[in-house]
Amino acid sequence: MLPLLSDEMLLEAYHHALRLQLERDFLILLQAEIERRKLKLPDDLAV
């Protein structure tokens, strides 16, 4: 889905999306990619 984004940048984007209270659909898109890559969210980012 988002192959050009590094894992670190993906997690950072998710963090900022939460902080900025961006649209739920965007958060779901980021979460799906995080899960697809089998990344672990830091405890402070887990929702």
RARAJO-V786189 format. One record per residue. N is the residue number from 0. OMEGA is omega in whole degrees, -180 to 180 (999 if undefined). D_CENTER is the distance of its C-alpha to the mean C-alpha in whole Angstrom. Layout:
n={N & N}
omega={OMEGA & OMEGA}
d_center={D_CENTER & D_CENTER}
//
This chain:
n={0 & 1 & 2 & 3 & 4 & 5 & 6 & 7 & 8 & 9 & 10 & 11 & 12 & 13 & 14 & 15 & 16 & 17 & 18 & 19 & 20 & 21 & 22 & 23 & 24 & 25 & 26 & 27 & 28 & 29 & 30 & 31 & 32 & 33 & 34 & 35 & 36 & 37 & 38 & 39 & 40 & 41 & 42 & 43 & 44 & 45 & 46}
omega={-178 & -171 & -177 & -179 & 178 & 179 & -179 & -180 & 178 & 179 & 178 & 178 & 179 & 179 & -179 & 178 & 176 & -177 & -178 & -180 & 179 & -174 & -179 & -180 & 179 & 177 & 179 & 177 & 179 & 179 & -180 & 180 & 177 & 178 & 180 & 180 & -180 & 176 & 178 & 177 & 172 & -176 & -179 & 179 & -178 & -179 & 999}
d_center={12 & 11 & 13 & 14 & 11 & 11 & 9 & 10 & 9 & 5 & 5 & 7 & 6 & 3 & 7 & 9 & 8 & 9 & 12 & 13 & 13 & 12 & 13 & 12 & 12 & 9 & 7 & 8 & 8 & 4 & 5 & 8 & 7 & 6 & 9 & 11 & 11 & 12 & 9 & 10 & 8 & 11 & 13 & 13 & 9 & 10 & 11}
//
